[in-house]
Amino acid sequence: MKPIERPLDKAILKPEEAARHFNLRLYAPSAELADWVEHYWTLAWDLRGHAPFSQQVLSYPSINLTLENENGASHAEVYGVPRVPSPAR
C-alpha cells in the first residue's frame, strides 16, 4: 500500500495533541477501490509509563450545526461531536 502524507486535520479533534500520543498512518486504496474508499488507516500507540489518553473524533465528513429560535429563545445545537467520553471497553 502507498502511504499518504497529509496533516491530521480531518475528523480528529486537537490533532497536535493527538500526534503526541499515537501514530496514525494513512494509505491510498487501489485504483479499483478509489471510487469508494478514501483511504485505509492504521493506528499505533504505547502509553506505558504515561497517563491515559482519550481522543475524540468527528463522524467525518460532517457535523450538523442547527441554530434555532423558539418562543423568543435562541440556541444552537451541534450534532456529531460526542459530549461525553465513550465508555471504556
Residue pairs with C-beta under 8 A, 6 or more apart in sequence:
1 27
1 28
1 40
2 27
2 28
3 25
3 26
3 27
3 28
4 26
4 27
4 28
4 39
6 26
7 15
8 15
8 18
8 19
8 24
9 15
10 60
10 61
11 57
11 58
11 59
11 60
11 61
12 18
12 24
12 55
12 57
12 58
13 55
13 56
13 57
13 58
13 81
14 56
18 24
18 55
21 45
21 47
21 50
21 53
21 55
22 43
22 44
22 45
22 53
22 55
23 43
23 44
23 45
24 41
24 42
24 43
25 41
25 42
25 43
26 39
26 40
26 41
27 39
27 40
27 41
27 42
28 34
28 39
28 40
29 36
29 37
29 38
29 39
29 40
45 53
47 53
54 85
54 86
56 81
56 82
56 85
58 80
58 81
59 80
62 80
63 78
63 79
63 80
63 81
64 77
64 78
64 79
64 80
65 76
65 77
65 78
65 79
66 76
66 77
66 78
66 79
67 74
67 75
67 76
68 74
68 75
68 76
68 77
